Amino acid sequence: MGRNRFDAIISVFVTVHPHESSALLHSFFCFFFILSAYFVVLPLRDEGAISLGLSNLPGLFVASLLLTVIAAPFSSLVFSLPNLSKNKALVFIHRFFSVSLIVFFILWHYSSAGYSTSNLIGSTALTSKEGKLGDQGSLASSSGWDKHGWFYISVRIGLFLWVALLNLITISSTWARIIDVMDNESGSRLFGFIGAGATLGQLCGSLFATGMAFVGPFLLLFAALLMELAAQTSRGINCDTSHVQEELSPIRLFLYSFLHSYMNE
């Protein structure tokens, strides 16, 4: 009765069959947590890049683009490992980025050395909304590579590039798994609802980062928690084979079973 009531609530927003509700809900929240984590850490990433000098931003964006192009095949390689199922591979990817954010928090803390991050986050957010830099913007633009040590610079550049990888690999890997689970018919009905989870995650992540900007690098720990929640919810992105076996013809049932076993090898 509880599940039927839950399915009825979901049906208010999207046409969903009972066997699809679990994968739909887990996909929705997985994207919600991923995008929330990305937008929570985004202001800190931008603050670190601005502290290196505004003139260096174009180079950082070009470097992040090149890195994502190079790294994209590696995420596909993880999914193709023979001894790792696609579901476990997706959990591994999300958890890997969760742990990496904790590592960056530690590196950020030890590389700051008296540098105030929380104040600069608030000032850059304010000046970007008003369309002018002001006094804080002038300070950021005057800062450059020669103002900081190599450790400070390396951590800021590393976080800038790493966040770009997080955005690309986690989202593309999750969509790849969802496409494996859902067919064309169910995808045409449910992809919009799943995408709404990503949009809602962007909104909540941005609002949280704005309201909690004063905590500075501790945003990395909250983003790590969100990525771990994404890893947990991604476990539920699976096919419900029991329902499919009741409705498919013998030939389609054989093909489905073969493909399902192949995906889980």
C-alpha positions in Angstrom: 0.0 0.0 0.0 2.8 2.4 0.8 4.5 1.8 -2.5 1.3 2.2 -4.4 0.7 5.5 -2.7 4.2 6.6 -3.5 3.7 5.7 -7.1 0.5 7.7 -7.2 2.4 10.8 -5.9 5.0 10.4 -8.6 2.3 10.0 -11.3 1.1 13.5 -10.5 4.3 14.8 -12.1 5.1 12.2 -14.8 3.6 9.1 -16.3 5.5 6.3 -14.7 4.9 2.5 -14.5 5.3 0.8 -11.1 8.5 -1.0 -12.2 10.0 2.3 -13.3 9.5 4.3 -10.1 12.6 3.0 -8.2 15.0 3.8 -11.0 13.3 7.1 -11.7 13.5 8.3 -8.1 17.2 7.2 -7.7 18.1 8.9 -11.0 16.3 12.1 -10.0 18.1 12.3 -6.7 21.5 11.2 -8.1 21.4 14.2 -10.4 20.1 16.4 -7.7 23.1 15.6 -5.5 25.7 15.8 -8.3 24.6 19.3 -9.4 24.2 20.5 -5.9 27.8 19.5 -5.1 29.0 21.2 -8.3 27.3 24.5 -7.6 28.3 24.4 -3.9 32.0 24.2 -4.7 31.8 26.5 -7.8 32.2 29.8 -5.9 35.3 28.5 -4.0 36.8 27.3 -7.3 36.2 30.7 -8.8 37.6 32.5 -5.8 40.8 30.5 -6.0 41.2 31.3 -9.7 40.6 35.0 -9.2 43.2 35.1 -6.4 45.7 34.1 -9.0 44.9 37.1 -11.2 42.0 37.8 -13.6 44.4 37.8 -16.5 45.0 34.1 -16.0 41.3 33.1 -16.2 41.3 32.5 -20.0 44.2 30.1 -19.7 42.6 28.2 -16.9 39.4 27.8 -18.9 41.3 26.5 -21.9 43.2 24.1 -19.8 40.0 22.8 -18.2 38.6 22.2 -21.7 41.6 20.3 -22.9 41.7 18.2 -19.7 38.1 17.2 -20.0 38.6 16.2 -23.6 41.6 14.0 -22.6 39.9 12.6 -19.5 36.6 11.7 -21.1 37.8 8.3 -22.5 39.0 7.2 -19.1 35.5 7.3 -17.7 34.4 5.1 -20.6 37.3 2.8 -19.8 36.0 2.4 -16.2 32.6 1.3 -17.5 34.2 -1.2 -19.8 36.3 -3.1 -17.2 35.3 -6.8 -17.4 35.3 -7.4 -13.7 33.4 -4.3 -12.7 29.6 -4.0 -13.3 28.4 -0.7 -14.7 26.4 0.0 -11.5 29.5 -0.5 -9.3 31.5 1.5 -11.7 29.1 4.5 -11.3 29.3 4.2 -7.5 33.1 4.1 -7.7 33.2 7.2 -9.9 31.0 9.3 -7.6 32.8 8.1 -4.4 36.2 8.8 -6.0 35.2 12.4 -6.5 33.8 12.6 -3.0 37.1 11.5 -1.5 39.0 13.9 -3.8 37.0 16.8 -2.5 38.1 15.9 1.0 41.7 15.8 -0.1 41.3 19.3 -1.7 39.9 20.6 1.5 43.0 19.5 3.4 45.3 20.9 0.7 43.4 24.2 0.6 43.6 24.5 4.4 47.4 24.0 4.5 48.0 26.2 1.4 46.0 29.2 2.6 48.4 30.5 5.2 46.5 33.5 6.4 44.6 34.1 3.2 41.0 34.9 3.9 38.8 32.9 1.6 35.3 33.5 3.0 35.5 37.2 2.7 36.7 37.1 -0.9 33.9 34.6 -1.8 31.3 37.1 -0.6 33.0 40.0 -2.3 33.4 38.3 -5.7 29.8 37.1 -5.6 28.6 40.6 -4.8 30.7 42.3 -7.4 29.7 39.8 -10.1 26.0 40.5 -9.5 26.5 44.2 -9.6 28.6 44.1 -12.8 31.6 45.8 -11.2 34.7 44.8 -9.3 35.1 47.6 -6.7 37.9 47.6 -4.3 37.9 43.8 -3.8 37.9 43.2 -7.5 40.9 45.5 -8.0 42.7 43.6 -5.3 41.9 40.3 -7.0 43.0 41.6 -10.4 46.3 42.9 -9.0 47.1 39.5 -7.5 49.1 37.2 -9.7 51.3 34.2 -9.8 54.2 36.1 -8.1 52.1 37.0 -5.1 51.8 33.4 -3.8 53.9 30.3 -3.4 53.9 27.3 -5.7 51.8 25.2 -3.2 49.1 27.8 -3.1 49.0 28.2 -6.9 49.1 24.4 -7.5 46.1 23.8 -5.2 44.0 26.6 -6.8 44.8 25.4 -10.3 44.2 21.8 -9.4 40.8 22.5 -7.9 39.8 24.6 -10.9 40.6 21.8 -13.3 39.3 19.0 -11.0 35.8 20.7 -10.7 35.6 20.7 -14.4 36.3 17.0 -14.5 33.7 16.4 -11.8 31.1 18.2 -13.8 31.8 16.3 -17.0 32.5 12.7 -15.8 29.8 12.4 -13.1 27.0 13.7 -15.3 28.0 11.8 -18.4 28.5 8.6 -16.5 25.2 8.9 -14.8 23.3 9.5 -18.1 25.1 6.6 -19.7 23.9 4.3 -16.9 20.3 5.7 -17.2 20.3 5.1 -20.9 21.4 1.5 -20.3 18.5 1.0 -17.9 15.7 2.7 -19.8 14.5 2.1 -23.3 13.5 4.7 -25.9 9.8 4.7 -24.8 10.5 5.1 -21.1 13.2 7.6 -21.7 10.9 9.9 -23.7 8.6 10.0 -20.7 11.0 10.1 -17.8 14.1 12.0 -19.0 12.4 15.4 -18.4 11.6 14.5 -14.8 15.2 13.3 -14.2 16.5 16.5 -15.8 14.3 18.5 -13.3 16.3 16.9 -10.5 19.5 18.4 -12.0 17.8 21.8 -12.3 16.6 21.7 -8.8 20.1 20.7 -7.6 21.6 23.7 -9.4 19.2 26.0 -7.6 19.6 24.5 -4.1 23.4 24.3 -4.5 23.7 27.9 -5.6 21.4 29.1 -2.7 23.4 27.1 -0.2 26.7 28.4 -1.4 25.5 32.0 -1.3 24.1 31.6 2.2 27.1 29.7 3.6 29.9 31.5 1.8 31.3 32.6 5.2 32.4 29.0 5.9 34.9 29.2 3.0 36.8 25.9 2.2 34.4 23.9 4.4 32.1 24.0 1.4 34.3 21.3 0.0 33.3 19.0 2.8 29.6 19.6 2.2 30.2 19.0 -1.5 32.0 15.7 -0.7 28.9 14.7 1.4 26.6 15.4 -1.5 28.8 13.3 -3.8 28.7 10.4 -1.4 24.9 10.7 -1.4 25.0 10.6 -5.2 27.0 7.4 -5.0 24.5 5.9 -2.6 21.5 6.8 -4.8 23.2 5.6 -8.0 23.0 2.1 -6.6 19.3 2.1 -7.2 19.6 2.9 -11.0 18.8 -0.7 -12.1 16.4 -2.6 -14.2 13.3 -4.3 -12.7 13.6 -7.5 -14.6 10.6 -9.2 -12.9 8.1 -6.9 -14.5 9.8 -7.1 -17.9 9.8 -10.8 -17.9 6.0 -10.8 -17.6 5.3 -8.6 -20.6 8.0 -9.4 -23.2 7.7 -12.0 -25.9 10.0 -15.0 -25.7 12.4 -13.6 -28.3 12.6 -10.1 -26.7 12.8 -11.7 -23.3 15.9 -13.6 -24.4 17.5 -10.5 -25.9 16.7 -8.5 -22.7 18.1 -11.1 -20.4 21.3 -11.3 -22.5 21.8 -7.6 -22.5 21.1 -7.3 -18.8 23.6 -10.1 -18.0 26.2 -8.4 -20.2 25.7 -5.0 -18.4 26.3 -6.6 -15.0 29.4 -8.6 -15.9 
